[in-house]
Amino acid sequence: MPPDPQMRWLRLWTDITGDPKIKMLAFEDRWHYVALLCMKRRGDVDGVTGDLLERSVGVSLGLGDRDRDELKRRLMEVKLIDDRWQPKAWKKRQFPSDSSATRTRRWRERSRDAAVTSQSGHGDALEQSRDRAEKETDKSSPLPPPELDLSAWARWVEYRQKIRKPIKPPSVEAAQRKLASYGAEQQAVVEQSIADGYQGLFPLRVTPKKKSEWL
């Protein structure tokens, strides 16, 4: 059964950075695994099999056949997916009730209860603070733009890590949108910034033609 079209988020466990299986992967493979979780949430790896599934995964991750097959082998080796690209322990980490309608209903119930408690004179600041924290935790994180070249993004994130200027979480969404705006030039834009030691992404330079090229 495909997921609710309004379900634009997934649960990412907080101990993922300490998971031995994740730590065994190269940095780029970790990002590919997260991207695969997003594909699973969208239903992109469900309902298709065989060559169609393999091509779909390759296109979504921006990988050629050989790189896609090697990624699959590495993820299966550490038992993160099965041979049909299905993330293992998916039902343990994700819940069918994780929908926007459910979160909205819970928020309304908490707001109503808080109002009743406040009017009765029995509420306190600690309870209200806990409610606010729960609502903040319940907010969903946006998925990467569909136009984003995941391979180029992984390369950029890895570079920023190496120069000890990691992309801060509040800036991730804006950085992804900016990279995606370069369309087919995303890989080249990233390589240009890396070659020049930039901390940002900029349009490709236009190399002036040599005099002989005008003749």
Buried (B, 14 or more C-beta within 10 A) or exposed (E): EEBBEEBBBBEEEEEBEEBEBBEEBEEBBBBBBBBBBBBBBBBBBBEBEEEEBBEBBBEBBBBEEEBBEEBBEBBBEBEBBEEEBEBBEEEEBBEEEBBEEBBEEBBEEBEEEBEEBEEEEEBEEEBBEEBEEEBEEBEEEEBBBEBBBBBBBBBBBBBBEEEEEEBEEEEBBEBBBBBBBBEEBBBEBBBBBBEEEBEEBEEEEEEEEEEEEEE
